[in-house]
Amino acid sequence: MKKIIGLCAALLCAYQISNAQTQKGNQNLSLTLGYTHIDGSNTSTVSGLMINGNKDTYLSIAPGYSFFVSDGLEFGGSLSYNHQNQTTTNDGINGYYMNETKSDNYGASLFLKKYVLYQNKVGFRAGPYIGYMYGKNTTNGFPDNGGYGTSNTNSYSAGATFDLVFYPTSRLGLAANLANLGYTHAKGDGITSSKTNSFNFNFINSGLYLSLFWVLGK
């Protein structure tokens, strides 16, 4: 009888530990990192030999905090910074042209995510988000055609994300973004004024977006 009671207590303890990650009242401290790099070129002979090049590098970092309002339902927010560098070149019979754009963006967002885990170790999380971002863009190139300079952008976004989640320990979690559906409204001023509205859907694209989070709680 004592062995049975001891075994039941051990199983109950193990269940509580494995289930602790997404219990109501628990908190997460997270860090999300993103990286994308594209480097390509093509050659055209339609109107003479021309070599076109394109380089695009994107880096992002976003610390965040969240808590579970109920078992498996997480609410939180994050701050973010990202840097993007885009360079395009054209080298042909009409001469050489180069255009470079550098962007620095600062933002904040709120999110709600529902967790579905298998044996409280691996699974998915998904939910909506809203966000704001301020960006500063600098464009220059060769030859200088007078259209280069600095512009500012204010962006408002809303959408939903779908992530793969894995808990290697009861305190440490990892997540990888699999899909992102979003709408963005942006207004820019500076070199030229602009307003844009865009929809996007990404599913396991060329970028790598990973989140690392530490569980605080029971």
Disulfide bonds with the S-S distance in Angstrom:
none
